[in-house]
Amino acid sequence: MADLSDAEGAYLVQLARNAIEGYFATGRKMRPEKTNGVFSEKRGVFVTLESYPSHELRGCIGYPLPIKELSQAVVDSSLSAAFEDPRFPPLEKGELGKITVEVSVLSVPEEIEVKNSEEYLKKIKVGRDGLIISYGYASGLLLPQVPIEWNWDEREFLAHLCEKAGLPREMWRSASVKISSFQAKIFSELQPGAKAVQKRLIR
């Protein structure tokens, strides 16, 4: 995954916030200003909204695979996180000053090849990897920052990944599941509207 500068990451977070603010103001989806260079590359991306200062999740939606240009993916994901996350009611305008915005730019997921399920515990690393599990029509994704925030080890990470997909917690042990890993550059506001900084995941 090509590196993103701090300035580029901060721009993406501001773009996400501007997209939400613009939708409240006009009822329309904004067109991103920067669509060249890295912003024109197709990337997987997630936008996460959290209540401030409680850090409670308020919305998180994105694209696991690089199917859209980065700037457009950020705009689309920010609006989906604000208004279409089925776990939460749509964001209200009065909440804009009470949420922080975080953008995660993903590498392309790669399937983890194992001969037995115990090898997953050695091949994944909390603080580095995000995970995707697929089994039939069921799938689930957890970003790299999630196990850090909840202080999970690798085994707990896999169990919660299964739960995210609506599967039994030990389903990761099945030879029938597919588990892929990815990494992410994460940029986040420390407080609502502040210039975003890169989040370093420390266990």
N, C-alpha and C positions, 0 to 999 in steps of 0.2 A: 504494500500500500504506500503510495507516494505520500511524503510528509506534508502536513499542513502547518503553515506558520501560525504564530499566535495571533497575528493581525487577521489572517484569513479565518481562523476559528472565531475570533471576536465578531467579525463581520457576519458570519453565518448565524450566530446567536442573535445579533441585532436584527438580522433579516427575519428570523422566526418571530421575534417580538413585533416587528413592524407589520408582518403579515397579519397577525392577530389584531393589532390595533387598527390596521387599515380595514379589516373586515367589519369591525364594529363601526367604523366611520362611514364606510361606503356600501357595505353589504356585498362587496365584490372581492374576488381573489386578486391580489396585487401581482404585477409582473416584476420579477427581480431585476435590479439594475445591472448587476455584474453577472454576465453569462459567458465570459471568456476564460481562458486558462483553466485552472483547477475547477472553477465553478461550472465549466461546461462538461467536465468528465462525469460519466455515469458512476454513481456511488450508492451503496446502501447507506441509509441514514435513519436515525430515530430522533425524535424531539420529545423531551421529557419536561413536564411542568410540575412544579412542587409548590405547595403552600409555604409561605414564609411567615415566621421563622421556624415553624414546626417540622418542615421538610417532609410533610405528608404528601404522597403522590396525588397529583390532581389530573394527570393525563399523560399517556405515553403511547405513541403510535409512530410507525415508520415503515421503511422498506428494507427487508433483510438483504435483498439482492440488488445489484446495480442496474436498475431498469430505467432510471430517470437521471437527467443531468442534475448535478449536486444542488445548484441554487433552486431549481424548481422542486426537487425532492424535499428540500427544507421548507419551502413555502407550503407545499401540500401536506407534509407531515405535521407542521405546526397547527394548521387549521383543523386537521383531523384530531390531533391531541387535545385541542381546545374544545371542539364541538362534537366529536363523533366517537370518543372513547366510551364504549357501552358500560364501563364500570362506574362512570361518573355522570352527573348532570352537565349540560353544556356550560362552559365558562360564562360568567356574567361580566359586563364591562367594569363593574366596581371591583372586581378581583384583580384587575391588571396590575395594580400597585401592590398586590399581596402575593404574587407568585414569582418564582424564579424560573428562568428558561435554560435548558441544557440541550446541546446538540451533540450527538454521537455519530461520527463518520466511520463506517465499517469497512473492513477489508472483505474480500470475497470469501464466504464460508467454504471450508474444506472438510470433507468427511474424515473422521478419525478412524483409521483402520486398526482393528484389534483382533486378536485370536481368541481372547476371553475377556469378559466384562471387567475383571479386576485391572486390566491394563489401562482402562479409562482413568483410573485414579493416579496413574503415573504420567499419562499423556496430557492431561489437562492441568492448568495452573490457575488457581484463584488469584485475581489481580492482573492477569494477562488476558485470559480468554473469556469470550462470551460463547454461549452454547445454543444450539438448535437441535431439537429432537423431533423425529418424524416416525410415525407408525400408522400405516394405513391412512385414514383421513385425519388423524390427530397430529397436531404439531404444536410446539411451544418454543419460545425464545426467551432467554434471559441475557441482558447486557452485562459486560464485564464488571461494571460498578455494583451490581446488585449483591453478589455474595460478599463483597467488601462491606457494604452498608449493613448487612445483616450478620456479619461475622461468621459466615459458613465456611466449613472446610470443603474439600473436593467431593466427598461423599454426600454431604448435605446439599451441595450445589446440584448434583445429579438428581437427588430425590425431589428437590423443589422444581427442577426443570420438568420432571415427569408430571408433577402436580399441575404445572402451568399448562401442560398439554391435555390435562384431564385424564391422565393415566395413573395407575398405581405407583406409589413412590419407588418401588424396587424394579420398575419396568426397564430401567436402564441396563439391567442385567440380561435382558432377553437378546438373543441373537437376531431377532426380527426387527429390532429398532435400528434407526440410522441416527447417529449423533455427529454433528459437525461443529467445528469451532471457528471463531473469527476473533479479530482484535478490533480495537476502536480508538480513535482520537476523540477525546471528550472535552468539550468546552462548556463552561457553566458560569452563570451569574452568581456571585456570592451573596448578593441581595438584589431585590427587584430593580431592574433597569440599569444596574451597574455594568461596566465594561466586563465582558466575560474573560476568564482565564482558563488555561488548560488544567484539567483535573488530573492529578497524579494519583494513581491507585496504590495505596500503601496498606499492606496487611499487617 
